Amino acid sequence: MTKIVHDPDPGPLRAKAYPSVGDQLDAIWKTLQTLSAEVQMPPETVAMLEKINAVKARYAKGNR
Amino acid sequence: MSDLMLVPNGETMTAFVMADASGKIVGSGNIPARMLSIQKPPVGGSRVLGNGTGKTHHIADGVITERKNNTTTLSGMRLLSIPNPSTVTIDGENACVVTDGEVDLSFTQPGTYTVLVSSFPALDATFQVTQP
């Protein structure tokens, strides 16, 4: 009996299976928001976090 | 469908297929009969009058012939009753010529894979195999 071992590149398989980049970033920003209360963040990070929060405030989800 | 067809201007249309040297149909058409002579088949191949597609037909002894069923079956992770010789590909890769009629498949990554068994002139056989 012939034996075939298929050994695909895991890179494309991972890329297909990962959550969207947007969902990943959202989780990261939520983490940074939580950490910002206790940790001194770089000014660029603080500025970006403020922009993100401003967008969230402008387009609030309400009771969704 | 008839091999011959009359178009509005009165010209007779003729169906034909082109095959390569192995008998694989590589093209087909339906053209005015007067244009048949300029339809050149691949080197070593043939031009045969009639209807057929490469997916379901081939040329055998100058005749458009239906491709026979592929006998391959899938049992778990094993392909059985494979025509000899055959080429087995997985997701279009890993082409392997099989001459002993059976293949034991394994996969290093989880997922669902498309396994194609080709043994011209038999029809291609395609299976979906899932590695949990």
N, CA and C atoms of all chains as a GROMACS GRO file, in nm:
protein
  588
    1MET      N    1   0.085  -0.120   0.000
    1MET     CA    2   0.000   0.000   0.000
    1MET      C    3   0.089   0.125   0.000
    2THR      N    4   0.056   0.217  -0.088
    2THR     CA    5   0.130   0.344  -0.094
    2THR      C    6   0.089   0.433   0.024
    3LYS      N    7   0.185   0.500   0.082
    3LYS     CA    8   0.153   0.591   0.192
    3LYS      C    9   0.183   0.734   0.147
    4ILE      N   10   0.085   0.822   0.161
    4ILE     CA   11   0.104   0.963   0.129
    4ILE      C   12   0.086   1.044   0.257
    5VAL      N   13   0.189   1.118   0.292
    5VAL     CA   14   0.181   1.208   0.408
    5VAL      C   15   0.174   1.350   0.354
    6HIS      N   16   0.062   1.414   0.374
    6HIS     CA   17   0.046   1.551   0.325
    6HIS      C   18   0.086   1.647   0.436
    7ASP      N   19   0.184   1.731   0.405
    7ASP     CA   20   0.242   1.820   0.507
    7ASP      C   21   0.229   1.964   0.459
    8PRO      N   22   0.107   2.020   0.469
    8PRO     CA   23   0.087   2.156   0.415
    8PRO      C   24   0.157   2.261   0.500
    9ASP      N   25   0.188   2.374   0.436
    9ASP     CA   26   0.246   2.490   0.506
    9ASP      C   27   0.143   2.541   0.607
   10PRO      N   28   0.175   2.543   0.735
   10PRO     CA   29   0.076   2.588   0.833
   10PRO      C   30   0.045   2.738   0.824
   11GLY      N   31   0.132   2.815   0.760
   11GLY     CA   32   0.111   2.960   0.752
   11GLY      C   33  -0.024   2.998   0.694
   12PRO      N   34  -0.057   2.954   0.572
   12PRO     CA   35  -0.188   2.988   0.515
   12PRO      C   36  -0.304   2.930   0.596
   13LEU      N   37  -0.286   2.813   0.657
   13LEU     CA   38  -0.393   2.754   0.738
   13LEU      C   39  -0.420   2.842   0.860
   14ARG      N   40  -0.313   2.891   0.922
   14ARG     CA   41  -0.330   2.981   1.036
   14ARG      C   42  -0.398   3.111   0.992
   15ALA      N   43  -0.351   3.166   0.881
   15ALA     CA   44  -0.406   3.294   0.834
   15ALA      C   45  -0.556   3.284   0.812
   16LYS      N   46  -0.600   3.166   0.761
   16LYS     CA   47  -0.741   3.146   0.732
   16LYS      C   48  -0.821   3.129   0.862
   17ALA      N   49  -0.758   3.075   0.964
   17ALA     CA   50  -0.830   3.041   1.088
   17ALA      C   51  -0.829   3.153   1.192
   18TYR      N   52  -0.736   3.248   1.180
   18TYR     CA   53  -0.728   3.355   1.281
   18TYR      C   54  -0.856   3.440   1.278
   19PRO      N   55  -0.892   3.498   1.394
   19PRO     CA   56  -0.999   3.600   1.393
   19PRO      C   57  -0.954   3.718   1.306
   20SER      N   58  -1.052   3.800   1.266
   20SER     CA   59  -1.017   3.914   1.181
   20SER      C   60  -0.920   4.005   1.256
   21VAL      N   61  -0.840   4.077   1.177
   21VAL     CA   62  -0.743   4.171   1.236
   21VAL      C   63  -0.817   4.274   1.321
   22GLY      N   64  -0.936   4.315   1.276
   22GLY     CA   65  -1.015   4.412   1.352
   22GLY      C   66  -1.050   4.359   1.491
   23ASP      N   67  -1.095   4.232   1.496
   23ASP     CA   68  -1.130   4.172   1.626
   23ASP      C   69  -1.006   4.161   1.716
   24GLN      N   70  -0.893   4.126   1.652
   24GLN     CA   71  -0.769   4.115   1.731
   24GLN      C   72  -0.730   4.251   1.788
   25LEU      N   73  -0.736   4.356   1.703
   25LEU     CA   74  -0.701   4.490   1.749
   25LEU      C   75  -0.794   4.537   1.859
   26ASP      N   76  -0.923   4.506   1.844
   26ASP     CA   77  -1.021   4.548   1.944
   26ASP      C   78  -0.984   4.489   2.080
   27ALA      N   79  -0.945   4.360   2.079
   27ALA     CA   80  -0.906   4.296   2.206
   27ALA      C   81  -0.781   4.361   2.263
   28ILE      N   82  -0.686   4.394   2.174
   28ILE     CA   83  -0.562   4.456   2.221
   28ILE      C   84  -0.590   4.595   2.280
   29TRP      N   85  -0.676   4.674   2.211
   29TRP     CA   86  -0.705   4.808   2.261
   29TRP      C   87  -0.779   4.802   2.395
   30LYS      N   88  -0.866   4.701   2.410
   30LYS     CA   89  -0.935   4.687   2.539
   30LYS      C   90  -0.835   4.655   2.650
   31THR      N   91  -0.736   4.573   2.616
   31THR     CA   92  -0.632   4.540   2.714
   31THR      C   93  -0.553   4.665   2.750
   32LEU      N   94  -0.515   4.742   2.650
   32LEU     CA   95  -0.438   4.865   2.675
   32LEU      C   96  -0.519   4.965   2.757
   33GLN      N   97  -0.650   4.971   2.727
   33GLN     CA   98  -0.737   5.061   2.804
   33GLN      C   99  -0.734   5.024   2.952
   34THR      N  100  -0.742   4.894   2.977
   34THR     CA  101  -0.740   4.848   3.116
   34THR      C  102  -0.604   4.876   3.181
   35LEU      N  103  -0.498   4.848   3.108
   35LEU     CA  104  -0.363   4.868   3.162
   35LEU      C  105  -0.331   5.016   3.183
   36SER      N  106  -0.392   5.103   3.102
   36SER     CA  107  -0.356   5.246   3.108
   36SER      C  108  -0.390   5.308   3.245
   37ALA      N  109  -0.479   5.242   3.319
   37ALA     CA  110  -0.513   5.294   3.451
   37ALA      C  111  -0.398   5.274   3.550
   38GLU      N  112  -0.311   5.179   3.522
   38GLU     CA  113  -0.205   5.145   3.618
   38GLU      C  114  -0.064   5.161   3.561
   39VAL      N  115  -0.054   5.164   3.429
   39VAL     CA  116   0.079   5.163   3.366
   39VAL      C  117   0.096   5.290   3.284
   40GLN      N  118   0.217   5.348   3.292
   40GLN     CA  119   0.249   5.465   3.208
   40GLN      C  120   0.268   5.418   3.064
   41MET      N  121   0.181   5.465   2.973
   41MET     CA  122   0.189   5.425   2.832
   41MET      C  123   0.272   5.526   2.753
   42PRO      N  124   0.335   5.484   2.644
   42PRO     CA  125   0.403   5.580   2.556
   42PRO      C  126   0.302   5.681   2.503
   43PRO      N  127   0.345   5.805   2.480
   43PRO     CA  128   0.250   5.908   2.434
   43PRO      C  129   0.177   5.871   2.306
   44GLU      N  130   0.246   5.803   2.214
   44GLU     CA  131   0.180   5.763   2.089
   44GLU      C  132   0.064   5.667   2.116
   45THR      N  133   0.085   5.578   2.214
   45THR     CA  134  -0.019   5.481   2.248
   45THR      C  135  -0.138   5.552   2.312
   46VAL      N  136  -0.105   5.647   2.402
   46VAL     CA  137  -0.212   5.723   2.468
   46VAL      C  138  -0.292   5.801   2.364
   47ALA      N  139  -0.221   5.864   2.271
   47ALA     CA  140  -0.289   5.943   2.167
   47ALA      C  141  -0.380   5.854   2.082
   48MET      N  142  -0.329   5.738   2.045
   48MET     CA  143  -0.409   5.648   1.961
   48MET      C  144  -0.530   5.596   2.039
   49LEU      N  145  -0.508   5.566   2.166
   49LEU     CA  146  -0.618   5.519   2.250
   49LEU      C  147  -0.727   5.625   2.261
   50GLU      N  148  -0.685   5.750   2.273
   50GLU     CA  149  -0.783   5.860   2.280
   50GLU      C  150  -0.863   5.870   2.150
   51LYS      N  151  -0.794   5.851   2.038
   51LYS     CA  152  -0.866   5.855   1.909
   51LYS      C  153  -0.967   5.740   1.900
   52ILE      N  154  -0.923   5.624   1.941
   52ILE     CA  155  -1.011   5.506   1.937
   52ILE      C  156  -1.134   5.531   2.024
   53ASN      N  157  -1.111   5.580   2.145
   53ASN     CA  158  -1.222   5.606   2.237
   53ASN      C  159  -1.315   5.715   2.185
   54ALA      N  160  -1.256   5.814   2.115
   54ALA     CA  161  -1.339   5.922   2.058
   54ALA      C  162  -1.433   5.865   1.952
   55VAL      N  163  -1.381   5.774   1.869
   55VAL     CA  164  -1.466   5.712   1.765
   55VAL      C  165  -1.576   5.629   1.830
   56LYS      N  166  -1.539   5.553   1.933
   56LYS     CA  167  -1.640   5.471   2.002
   56LYS      C  168  -1.750   5.557   2.063
   57ALA      N  169  -1.707   5.673   2.118
   57ALA     CA  170  -1.806   5.762   2.182
   57ALA      C  171  -1.898   5.824   2.076
   58ARG      N  172  -1.840   5.856   1.961
   58ARG     CA  173  -1.920   5.921   1.856
   58ARG      C  174  -2.024   5.824   1.798
   59TYR      N  175  -1.983   5.700   1.781
   59TYR     CA  176  -2.074   5.598   1.727
   59TYR      C  177  -2.104   5.496   1.835
   60ALA      N  178  -2.174   5.542   1.937
   60ALA     CA  179  -2.202   5.454   2.052
   60ALA      C  180  -2.293   5.338   2.011
   61LYS      N  181  -2.271   5.222   2.073
   61LYS     CA  182  -2.354   5.105   2.042
   61LYS      C  183  -2.486   5.106   2.118
   62GLY      N  184  -2.496   5.189   2.223
   62GLY     CA  185  -2.620   5.197   2.300
   62GLY      C  186  -2.651   5.063   2.364
   63ASN      N  187  -2.774   5.014   2.339
   63ASN     CA  188  -2.814   4.888   2.402
   63ASN      C  189  -2.793   4.767   2.313
   64ARG      N  190  -2.720   4.782   2.205
   64ARG     CA  191  -2.697   4.668   2.115
   64ARG      C  192  -2.622   4.558   2.187
   65MET      N  193  -2.781   1.627  -2.902
   65MET     CA  194  -2.773   1.730  -3.005
   65MET      C  195  -2.712   1.671  -3.132
   66SER      N  196  -2.766   1.711  -3.245
   66SER     CA  197  -2.714   1.662  -3.372
   66SER      C  198  -2.575   1.722  -3.398
   67ASP      N  199  -2.494   1.651  -3.471
   67ASP     CA  200  -2.362   1.702  -3.505
   67ASP      C  201  -2.372   1.814  -3.609
   68LEU      N  202  -2.483   1.813  -3.683
   68LEU     CA  203  -2.501   1.913  -3.788
   68LEU      C  204  -2.617   2.005  -3.751
   69MET      N  205  -2.602   2.133  -3.785
   69MET     CA  206  -2.705   2.229  -3.750
   69MET      C  207  -2.710   2.333  -3.861
   70LEU      N  208  -2.833   2.375  -3.894
   70LEU     CA  209  -2.849   2.476  -3.998
   70LEU      C  210  -2.869   2.611  -3.932
   71VAL      N  211  -2.787   2.708  -3.967
   71VAL     CA  212  -2.800   2.843  -3.911
   71VAL      C  213  -2.883   2.927  -4.007
   72PRO      N  214  -2.933   3.044  -3.962
   72PRO     CA  215  -3.026   3.124  -4.042
   72PRO      C  216  -2.977   3.156  -4.184
   73ASN      N  217  -2.849   3.177  -4.202
   73ASN     CA  218  -2.802   3.212  -4.336
   73ASN      C  219  -2.788   3.091  -4.428
   74GLY      N  220  -2.832   2.977  -4.377
   74GLY     CA  221  -2.831   2.856  -4.460
   74GLY      C  222  -2.703   2.777  -4.453
   75GLU      N  223  -2.608   2.825  -4.374
   75GLU     CA  224  -2.480   2.757  -4.366
   75GLU      C  225  -2.488   2.641  -4.268
   76THR      N  226  -2.430   2.530  -4.300
   76THR     CA  227  -2.432   2.414  -4.212
   76THR      C  228  -2.323   2.426  -4.107
   77MET      N  229  -2.363   2.407  -3.981
   77MET     CA  230  -2.266   2.411  -3.872
   77MET      C  231  -2.228   2.268  -3.835
   78THR      N  232  -2.103   2.251  -3.799
   78THR     CA  233  -2.053   2.118  -3.766
   78THR      C  234  -1.984   2.120  -3.630
   79ALA      N  235  -2.024   2.025  -3.544
   79ALA     CA  236  -1.961   2.014  -3.413
   79ALA      C  237  -1.837   1.927  -3.425
   80PHE      N  238  -1.734   1.964  -3.349
   80PHE     CA  239  -1.610   1.886  -3.352
   80PHE      C  240  -1.540   1.898  -3.218
   81VAL      N  241  -1.449   1.804  -3.196
   81VAL     CA  242  -1.363   1.814  -3.078
   81VAL      C  243  -1.218   1.799  -3.123
   82MET      N  244  -1.128   1.854  -3.043
   82MET     CA  245  -0.984   1.839  -3.065
   82MET      C  246  -0.926   1.759  -2.950
   83ALA      N  247  -0.840   1.665  -2.982
   83ALA     CA  248  -0.779   1.583  -2.878
   83ALA      C  249  -0.628   1.584  -2.894
   84ASP      N  250  -0.558   1.565  -2.781
   84ASP     CA  251  -0.412   1.554  -2.789
   84ASP      C  252  -0.374   1.410  -2.821
   85ALA      N  253  -0.246   1.383  -2.823
   85ALA     CA  254  -0.200   1.251  -2.865
   85ALA      C  255  -0.249   1.139  -2.774
   86SER      N  256  -0.280   1.172  -2.648
   86SER     CA  257  -0.327   1.069  -2.555
   86SER      C  258  -0.476   1.043  -2.565
   87GLY      N  259  -0.545   1.126  -2.645
   87GLY     CA  260  -0.690   1.111  -2.658
   87GLY      C  261  -0.768   1.206  -2.569
   88LYS      N  262  -0.698   1.289  -2.492
   88LYS     CA  263  -0.766   1.387  -2.408
   88LYS      C  264  -0.826   1.496  -2.496
   89ILE      N  265  -0.953   1.524  -2.474
   89ILE     CA  266  -1.018   1.632  -2.549
   89ILE      C  267  -0.974   1.765  -2.491
   90VAL      N  268  -0.913   1.846  -2.574
   90VAL     CA  269  -0.857   1.973  -2.527
   90VAL      C  270  -0.932   2.094  -2.580
   91GLY      N  271  -1.035   2.069  -2.665
   91GLY     CA  272  -1.113   2.179  -2.717
   91GLY      C  273  -1.229   2.127  -2.798
   92SER      N  274  -1.328   2.212  -2.818
   92SER     CA  275  -1.443   2.172  -2.899
   92SER      C  276  -1.503   2.296  -2.962
   93GLY      N  277  -1.589   2.276  -3.059
   93GLY     CA  278  -1.650   2.390  -3.124
   93GLY      C  279  -1.764   2.348  -3.213
   94ASN      N  280  -1.830   2.449  -3.268
   94ASN     CA  281  -1.943   2.428  -3.359
   94ASN      C  282  -1.933   2.537  -3.465
   95ILE      N  283  -1.880   2.502  -3.579
   95ILE     CA  284  -1.844   2.604  -3.677
   95ILE      C  285  -1.897   2.566  -3.816
   96PRO      N  286  -1.901   2.663  -3.908
   96PRO     CA  287  -1.940   2.629  -4.045
   96PRO      C  288  -1.846   2.522  -4.101
   97ALA      N  289  -1.903   2.427  -4.171
   97ALA     CA  290  -1.826   2.312  -4.220
   97ALA      C  291  -1.705   2.356  -4.304
   98ARG      N  292  -1.721   2.467  -4.376
   98ARG     CA  293  -1.611   2.512  -4.462
   98ARG      C  294  -1.487   2.555  -4.381
   99MET      N  295  -1.506   2.579  -4.251
   99MET     CA  296  -1.393   2.626  -4.168
   99MET      C  297  -1.324   2.512  -4.093
  100LEU      N  298  -1.377   2.391  -4.109
  100LEU     CA  299  -1.321   2.277  -4.035
  100LEU      C  300  -1.173   2.254  -4.066
  101SER      N  301  -1.139   2.271  -4.191
  101SER     CA  302  -1.004   2.236  -4.234
  101SER      C  303  -0.896   2.323  -4.169
  102ILE      N  304  -0.935   2.440  -4.121
  102ILE     CA  305  -0.834   2.527  -4.060
  102ILE      C  306  -0.823   2.504  -3.909
  103GLN      N  307  -0.903   2.413  -3.855
  103GLN     CA  308  -0.894   2.378  -3.714
  103GLN      C  309  -0.786   2.272  -3.698
  104LYS      N  310  -0.671   2.313  -3.652
  104LYS     CA  311  -0.557   2.222  -3.642
  104LYS      C  312  -0.546   2.161  -3.502
  105PRO      N  313  -0.545   2.029  -3.493
  105PRO     CA  314  -0.531   1.965  -3.361
  105PRO      C  315  -0.387   1.977  -3.312
  106PRO      N  316  -0.365   1.950  -3.182
  106PRO     CA  317  -0.228   1.950  -3.129
  106PRO      C  318  -0.142   1.847  -3.202
  107VAL      N  319  -0.013   1.865  -3.200
  107VAL     CA  320   0.079   1.772  -3.266
  107VAL      C  321   0.054   1.630  -3.214
  108GLY      N  322   0.032   1.537  -3.306
  108GLY     CA  323   0.006   1.398  -3.267
  108GLY      C  324  -0.138   1.373  -3.228
  109GLY      N  325  -0.217   1.481  -3.220
  109GLY     CA  326  -0.356   1.467  -3.178
  109GLY      C  327  -0.450   1.449  -3.296
  110SER      N  328  -0.578   1.471  -3.270
  110SER     CA  329  -0.676   1.448  -3.375
  110SER      C  330  -0.792   1.546  -3.366
  111ARG      N  331  -0.862   1.560  -3.478
  111ARG     CA  332  -0.986   1.638  -3.482
  111ARG      C  333  -1.095   1.541  -3.520
  112VAL      N  334  -1.198   1.534  -3.438
  112VAL     CA  335  -1.304   1.436  -3.461
  112VAL      C  336  -1.439   1.508  -3.464
  113LEU      N  337  -1.524   1.473  -3.559
  113LEU     CA  338  -1.655   1.536  -3.569
  113LEU      C  339  -1.748   1.479  -3.462
  114GLY      N  340  -1.824   1.568  -3.399
  114GLY     CA  341  -1.920   1.524  -3.298
  114GLY      C  342  -1.910   1.609  -3.173
  115ASN      N  343  -1.994   1.576  -3.076
  115ASN     CA  344  -1.999   1.651  -2.950
  115ASN      C  345  -1.932   1.573  -2.838
  116GLY      N  346  -1.865   1.645  -2.751
  116GLY     CA  347  -1.803   1.583  -2.634
  116GLY      C  348  -1.728   1.687  -2.556
  117THR      N  349  -1.704   1.657  -2.429
  117THR     CA  350  -1.622   1.746  -2.348
  117THR      C  351  -1.512   1.664  -2.283
  118GLY      N  352  -1.404   1.728  -2.253
  118GLY     CA  353  -1.292   1.658  -2.191
  118GLY      C  354  -1.326   1.599  -2.056
  119LYS      N  355  -1.425   1.658  -1.989
  119LYS     CA  356  -1.462   1.610  -1.856
  119LYS      C  357  -1.527   1.472  -1.863
  120THR      N  358  -1.599   1.446  -1.970
  120THR     CA  359  -1.678   1.322  -1.975
  120THR      C  360  -1.642   1.230  -2.090
  121HIS      N  361  -1.564   1.278  -2.185
  121HIS     CA  362  -1.533   1.199  -2.304
  121HIS      C  363  -1.383   1.199  -2.333
  122HIS      N  364  -1.344   1.106  -2.418
  122HIS     CA  365  -1.209   1.106  -2.472
  122HIS      C  366  -1.216   1.046  -2.612
  123ILE      N  367  -1.103   1.046  -2.680
  123ILE     CA  368  -1.099   0.988  -2.815
  123ILE      C  369  -1.029   0.852  -2.807
  124ALA      N  370  -1.100   0.750  -2.851
  124ALA     CA  371  -1.043   0.615  -2.855
  124ALA      C  372  -1.060   0.561  -2.995
  125ASP      N  373  -0.950   0.525  -3.059
  125ASP     CA  374  -0.954   0.473  -3.197
  125ASP      C  375  -1.032   0.567  -3.289
  126GLY      N  376  -1.012   0.696  -3.270
  126GLY     CA  377  -1.073   0.795  -3.359
  126GLY      C  378  -1.219   0.820  -3.334
  127VAL      N  379  -1.272   0.770  -3.220
  127VAL     CA  380  -1.414   0.785  -3.192
  127VAL      C  381  -1.432   0.857  -3.058
  128ILE      N  382  -1.530   0.949  -3.052
  128ILE     CA  383  -1.562   1.014  -2.924
  128ILE      C  384  -1.628   0.911  -2.833
  129THR      N  385  -1.565   0.887  -2.720
  129THR     CA  386  -1.607   0.777  -2.632
  129THR      C  387  -1.624   0.828  -2.490
  130GLU      N  388  -1.725   0.779  -2.421
  130GLU     CA  389  -1.744   0.820  -2.281
  130GLU      C  390  -1.633   0.764  -2.194
  131ARG      N  391  -1.584   0.848  -2.103
  131ARG     CA  392  -1.480   0.802  -2.009
  131ARG      C  393  -1.546   0.708  -1.907
  132LYS      N  394  -1.477   0.601  -1.874
  132LYS     CA  395  -1.532   0.502  -1.781
  132LYS      C  396  -1.526   0.553  -1.638
  133ASN      N  397  -1.613   0.497  -1.553
  133ASN     CA  398  -1.613   0.535  -1.412
  133ASN      C  399  -1.480   0.502  -1.346
  134ASN      N  400  -1.443   0.584  -1.252
  134ASN     CA  401  -1.324   0.559  -1.171
  134ASN      C  402  -1.365   0.466  -1.056
  135THR      N  403  -1.293   0.359  -1.037
  135THR     CA  404  -1.333   0.257  -0.939
  135THR      C  405  -1.291   0.290  -0.796
  136THR      N  406  -1.218   0.400  -0.778
  136THR     CA  407  -1.163   0.431  -0.646
  136THR      C  408  -1.274   0.452  -0.542
  137THR      N  409  -1.253   0.398  -0.423
  137THR     CA  410  -1.343   0.425  -0.311
  137THR      C  411  -1.260   0.476  -0.194
  138LEU      N  412  -1.328   0.546  -0.103
  138LEU     CA  413  -1.262   0.598   0.017
  138LEU      C  414  -1.317   0.524   0.138
  139SER      N  415  -1.227   0.471   0.218
  139SER     CA  416  -1.268   0.405   0.342
  139SER      C  417  -1.182   0.464   0.455
  140GLY      N  418  -1.243   0.550   0.533
  140GLY     CA  419  -1.167   0.620   0.637
  140GLY      C  420  -1.060   0.705   0.573
  141MET      N  421  -0.936   0.674   0.600
  141MET     CA  422  -0.823   0.748   0.543
  141MET      C  423  -0.754   0.666   0.434
  142ARG      N  424  -0.825   0.569   0.380
  142ARG     CA  425  -0.764   0.485   0.277
  142ARG      C  426  -0.840   0.492   0.146
  143LEU      N  427  -0.764   0.507   0.038
  143LEU     CA  428  -0.820   0.498  -0.096
  143LEU      C  429  -0.801   0.354  -0.143
  144LEU      N  430  -0.909   0.292  -0.190
  144LEU     CA  431  -0.903   0.151  -0.231
  144LEU      C  432  -0.949   0.137  -0.376
  145SER      N  433  -0.914   0.025  -0.437
  145SER     CA  434  -0.956  -0.007  -0.575
  145SER      C  435  -0.916   0.102  -0.674
  146ILE      N  436  -0.798   0.157  -0.656
  146ILE     CA  437  -0.751   0.265  -0.745
  146ILE      C  438  -0.704   0.203  -0.876
  147PRO      N  439  -0.748   0.257  -0.991
  147PRO     CA  440  -0.698   0.206  -1.119
  147PRO      C  441  -0.545   0.221  -1.125
  148ASN      N  442  -0.479   0.129  -1.190
  148ASN     CA  443  -0.334   0.136  -1.202
  148ASN      C  444  -0.292   0.169  -1.345
  149PRO      N  445  -0.206   0.267  -1.365
  149PRO     CA  446  -0.156   0.361  -1.264
  149PRO      C  447  -0.251   0.479  -1.248
  150SER      N  448  -0.240   0.548  -1.137
  150SER     CA  449  -0.317   0.669  -1.111
  150SER      C  450  -0.225   0.774  -1.051
  151THR      N  451  -0.268   0.898  -1.062
  151THR     CA  452  -0.200   1.007  -0.994
  151THR      C  453  -0.292   1.062  -0.886
  152VAL      N  454  -0.242   1.068  -0.765
  152VAL     CA  455  -0.321   1.120  -0.653
  152VAL      C  456  -0.264   1.255  -0.613
  153THR      N  457  -0.350   1.355  -0.608
  153THR     CA  458  -0.307   1.487  -0.562
  153THR      C  459  -0.397   1.532  -0.447
  154ILE      N  460  -0.339   1.608  -0.357
  154ILE     CA  461  -0.413   1.659  -0.241
  154ILE      C  462  -0.410   1.810  -0.246
  155ASP      N  463  -0.529   1.870  -0.256
  155ASP     CA  464  -0.541   2.016  -0.271
  155ASP      C  465  -0.450   2.066  -0.383
  156GLY      N  466  -0.441   1.987  -0.489
  156GLY     CA  467  -0.363   2.027  -0.606
  156GLY      C  468  -0.213   2.014  -0.589
  157GLU      N  469  -0.169   1.955  -0.477
  157GLU     CA  470  -0.025   1.940  -0.452
  157GLU      C  471   0.008   1.793  -0.428
  158ASN      N  472   0.135   1.769  -0.408
  158ASN     CA  473   0.177   1.637  -0.360
  158ASN      C  474   0.143   1.527  -0.460
  159ALA      N  475   0.155   1.555  -0.591
  159ALA     CA  476   0.119   1.454  -0.691
  159ALA      C  477   0.202   1.328  -0.671
  160CYS      N  478   0.132   1.215  -0.663
  160CYS     CA  479   0.199   1.088  -0.636
  160CYS      C  480   0.143   0.983  -0.730
  161VAL      N  481   0.230   0.915  -0.802
  161VAL     CA  482   0.186   0.808  -0.893
  161VAL      C  483   0.169   0.681  -0.811
  162VAL      N  484   0.052   0.623  -0.824
  162VAL     CA  485   0.019   0.502  -0.747
  162VAL      C  486   0.002   0.385  -0.842
  163THR      N  487   0.071   0.277  -0.811
  163THR     CA  488   0.064   0.160  -0.900
  163THR      C  489   0.020   0.034  -0.826
  164ASP      N  490  -0.006   0.046  -0.697
  164ASP     CA  491  -0.045  -0.075  -0.622
  164ASP      C  492  -0.190  -0.074  -0.577
  165GLY      N  493  -0.270   0.022  -0.629
  165GLY     CA  494  -0.414   0.016  -0.608
  165GLY      C  495  -0.467   0.066  -0.476
  166GLU      N  496  -0.378   0.098  -0.381
  166GLU     CA  497  -0.427   0.142  -0.251
  166GLU      C  498  -0.337   0.252  -0.195
  167VAL      N  499  -0.398   0.347  -0.125
  167VAL     CA  500  -0.321   0.456  -0.065
  167VAL      C  501  -0.366   0.476   0.079
  168ASP      N  502  -0.270   0.489   0.168
  168ASP     CA  503  -0.296   0.524   0.306
  168ASP      C  504  -0.264   0.673   0.321
  169LEU      N  505  -0.365   0.754   0.353
  169LEU     CA  506  -0.347   0.898   0.362
  169LEU      C  507  -0.322   0.941   0.506
  170SER      N  508  -0.233   1.038   0.524
  170SER     CA  509  -0.221   1.101   0.655
  170SER      C  510  -0.187   1.248   0.635
  171PHE      N  511  -0.220   1.328   0.736
  171PHE     CA  512  -0.206   1.472   0.726
  171PHE      C  513  -0.142   1.525   0.853
  172THR      N  514  -0.047   1.616   0.836
  172THR     CA  515   0.022   1.670   0.954
  172THR      C  516  -0.055   1.785   1.018
  173GLN      N  517  -0.155   1.839   0.948
  173GLN     CA  518  -0.233   1.950   1.000
  173GLN      C  519  -0.382   1.915   0.992
  174PRO      N  520  -0.462   1.962   1.090
  174PRO     CA  521  -0.606   1.937   1.082
  174PRO      C  522  -0.668   2.016   0.967
  175GLY      N  523  -0.781   1.967   0.917
  175GLY     CA  524  -0.850   2.037   0.811
  175GLY      C  525  -0.921   1.941   0.718
  176THR      N  526  -0.991   1.997   0.620
  176THR     CA  527  -1.059   1.917   0.519
  176THR      C  528  -0.984   1.934   0.388
  177TYR      N  529  -0.945   1.824   0.328
  177TYR     CA  530  -0.861   1.827   0.209
  177TYR      C  531  -0.936   1.762   0.091
  178THR      N  532  -0.908   1.814  -0.028
  178THR     CA  533  -0.965   1.758  -0.149
  178THR      C  534  -0.863   1.663  -0.212
  179VAL      N  535  -0.902   1.538  -0.223
  179VAL     CA  536  -0.813   1.436  -0.279
  179VAL      C  537  -0.865   1.399  -0.418
  180LEU      N  538  -0.777   1.414  -0.517
  180LEU     CA  539  -0.815   1.386  -0.656
  180LEU      C  540  -0.738   1.265  -0.707
  181VAL      N  541  -0.812   1.169  -0.762
  181VAL     CA  542  -0.750   1.050  -0.821
  181VAL      C  543  -0.773   1.056  -0.972
  182SER      N  544  -0.662   1.068  -1.046
  182SER     CA  545  -0.670   1.078  -1.193
  182SER      C  546  -0.610   0.955  -1.255
  183SER      N  547  -0.686   0.894  -1.347
  183SER     CA  548  -0.636   0.777  -1.418
  183SER      C  549  -0.697   0.776  -1.557
  184PHE      N  550  -0.653   0.870  -1.637
  184PHE     CA  551  -0.707   0.884  -1.773
  184PHE      C  552  -0.690   0.754  -1.851
  185PRO      N  553  -0.791   0.706  -1.926
  185PRO     CA  554  -0.914   0.776  -1.961
  185PRO      C  555  -1.030   0.758  -1.864
  186ALA      N  556  -1.007   0.694  -1.748
  186ALA     CA  557  -1.117   0.686  -1.651
  186ALA      C  558  -1.150   0.827  -1.603
  187LEU      N  559  -1.274   0.845  -1.555
  187LEU     CA  560  -1.314   0.973  -1.499
  187LEU      C  561  -1.232   1.003  -1.374
  188ASP      N  562  -1.214   1.130  -1.345
  188ASP     CA  563  -1.147   1.167  -1.220
  188ASP      C  564  -1.239   1.134  -1.102
  189ALA      N  565  -1.179   1.098  -0.990
  189ALA     CA  566  -1.257   1.075  -0.868
  189ALA      C  567  -1.208   1.176  -0.764
  190THR      N  568  -1.302   1.242  -0.697
  190THR     CA  569  -1.267   1.344  -0.598
  190THR      C  570  -1.331   1.310  -0.464
  191PHE      N  571  -1.253   1.324  -0.359
  191PHE     CA  572  -1.302   1.294  -0.224
  191PHE      C  573  -1.264   1.408  -0.131
  192GLN      N  574  -1.350   1.431  -0.032
  192GLN     CA  575  -1.318   1.526   0.076
  192GLN      C  576  -1.276   1.444   0.197
  193VAL      N  577  -1.158   1.468   0.246
  193VAL     CA  578  -1.107   1.394   0.360
  193VAL      C  579  -1.080   1.492   0.475
  194THR      N  580  -1.133   1.460   0.591
  194THR     CA  581  -1.116   1.550   0.706
  194THR      C  582  -1.024   1.488   0.811
  195GLN      N  583  -0.922   1.564   0.843
  195GLN     CA  584  -0.832   1.527   0.953
  195GLN      C  585  -0.875   1.610   1.075
  196PRO      N  586  -0.930   1.544   1.180
  196PRO     CA  587  -0.977   1.621   1.296
  196PRO      C  588  -0.863   1.698   1.363
   0.00000   0.00000   0.00000
